[in-house]
Amino acid sequence: MASHGLDYDGCNFFRQRLVLSTLSGKRVRIKNIRSKDDNPGLRDFEASFIRLLDKVTNGSRIEINQTGTVLFYQPGLLYGGSVEHECNTQRSIGYYLEALLMLAPFMKTSLKATLKGVTNDHIDPTVDVLKSTALPLMKQFGIDGEGFDLKVVKRGMAPGGGGEVVFICPTRRTMRPVQLTDPGKIKRIRGVAYSVRVSPQMANRIVDTARGVLNKFIPDIYIYTDHMKGANSGKSPGFGLTLVAETMNGSFLSAEMSSTPQGQGDPMLPEDLGKNCAQMLLEEVYRGGCVDSSNQSLALLLMTLGQQDVSKVLLGPLSPHTIEFLRHIRDFFQIMFKIQVQKPSEDERKGGDKVLMTCVGVGYSNINKTLK
């Protein structure tokens, strides 16, 4: 299986390639990583990501040339266990967690990862969103068990970080095929408005304006405020909001916004942030689908690795990240999805085009997991 490798060019979709390489056992060579840049080669956060992969696998071979523009990666076995990792603060913990969510169920022993760094920033999915959307999605595929959890111990905003997160995930031998074709109507909205090293009043102001927008559509809204103090509040000031809409059939759609760090972009008032985030949630609902846009690739990966049975998932319009992910799945697993575009019905006059993704799983079995 690992006899032939794949060659790629450039630094785009770096995590996708390494994650799929680890799961499929195919070695990968990525060349011309920012080779024309003034500062060529791997960035610090990418090097940190490679170190994390090395910690959760056993026997991986990683070779990087002197300039950092060529990476050779031969994956080892996914081992798991207790892992501590100091994430680079150029990207948030979400950047690293997204990959761990894809790998964790297929390890030899349950994973307990303690990640330190930036918990919330305005680039990557925050820890709050992954907890409230990715974990319920994984449960649909049969990944559940004692201790399956994602906890925020300390919050850390960009650029200083200082946050800490604990992710615990049990292992599974096989994935359950799913049929997620009807998201159902929205029944409630939940959210977290957080503030660190600023006045607790900031979070209340965010909640008031977000509710002002959402109350017109649904009565069941609860946004709680999370103000961490002292040692638990990281090193940089900031605030933000995470909103999650839950549907009748157990789908979760999310939106989030964080304040930008000082000196990066225009400062934003809590009122504007609350209003914009609420509108982004309505846009996500308008796009529809059973999985929100930030978790599309996770759903497609779990479908690919399912038993040799048909899985179907209804998604909103595919993001560019997801489109590239489908190409990579074809490269690593030789799986092609059947894609049916569904035009909105008369009732949903304004809903965007939905996409029904169908595939037969590769029958992936967790060879790393020890027999009980």
Secondary structure as UniProt FT lines:
FT   TURN            2..3
FT   STRAND          6..9
FT   TURN            12..13
FT   HELIX           14..24
FT   STRAND          28..31
FT   TURN            33..36
FT   HELIX           44..56
FT   STRAND          57..58
FT   STRAND          61..64
FT   TURN            66..67
FT   STRAND          71..74
FT   STRAND          77..78
FT   STRAND          80..86
FT   TURN            89..90
FT   HELIX           93..103
FT   HELIX           104..106
FT   STRAND          109..117
FT   HELIX           127..129
FT   HELIX           130..134
FT   HELIX           135..140
FT   TURN            141..142
FT   TURN            146..147
FT   STRAND          149..154
FT   TURN            158..160
FT   STRAND          163..169
FT   STRAND          179..180
FT   STRAND          186..196
FT   HELIX           201..214
FT   TURN            215..217
FT   STRAND          221..228
FT   HELIX           230..233
FT   STRAND          238..247
FT   TURN            248..249
FT   STRAND          252..258
FT   TURN            262..263
FT   HELIX           270..287
FT   HELIX           293..295
FT   HELIX           296..304
FT   STRAND          310..315
FT   HELIX           320..333
FT   STRAND          338..342
FT   TURN            347..350
FT   STRAND          354..360
FT   TURN            367..368
//
